Amino acid sequence: MLHKAKTLGKYKLHSLDGEMGRVNDFYFDDERWTVRYLVADTGNWLRGRLVLISPYALVAAIKDEGHIAVHLTKNQIEESPSISSDKPVSRQFEEDYHEHYGWSSYWGGPFAWGAYPYPYPAPAAAIRKVERSAGDRENEWDPHLRSVRKVTGYHVQASDGEIGHVDDFVIDDFTWAIRYLIVDTRNWWPGKKVLVSPLWIERVSWSEARVFVNLTREAVRQAPEYTGDSVLNREYETSLHGHYGREGYWISEEQEKDKAASDS
């Protein structure tokens, strides 16, 4: 199911033994544009500590109840590796974090989640062969984790000029991929919001806080308008991708699922 990041930011987090806090932010990697960690605000429970929850432990976002189910106990979370709020997430931390839970690394295979196209929490030992086959590629891959909150507000540049700014993100709670950036174009033509897929991003200048997309201003102006969660269905997505002449992400992901199933 697709959810806006700002909506998920209002959700409570329910562990296996009770409520453990609220969503504070999401960290995504800028290679796959996939959420790697949910940042949890635990209130008075673990005061002064930033808690990261991997999608490996996220069951689903329950829209009707306004919470995200986390398949961990409070004790497991409390004993997990801690991280400072003023330092970036290092690969050493990620290795320690995944080893703590016994999960495979998402960077150790050909798909968005290592050996799988979705966050299946396979034991690390079960895919050791896949991780070894990655060889030097794994050692050379540096984490580029970005904050959803910090990227919100970035200017968006089409091939022939600016079109607006990033207002929000649309996240898939099955693969935890960022499906779309919600772009507010009110400084260009008032009142309209449009969706832009990360697959259409040419590059991002993190120093300039600017996203460059390989679309023209006119193509964006004529694109189906995004008016809220009610339009986030496959019919709307098909219309959106058809407008730009782009293949839907779901087509390639189905192929990846079939490949992963045949390899397992």
Helices and strands as residue ranges (DSSP letters): E 2-4, H 5-8, E 12-15, E 18-29, E 34-41, E 51-53, G 55-57, E 58-62, E 67-70, H 74-78, H 91-101, G 124-127, H 128-134, H 136-140, E 145-147, H 148-151, E 155-158, E 161-172, E 178-184, E 193-196, G 198-200, E 201-205, E 210-213, H 217-221, G 229-231, H 234-244, H 249-263
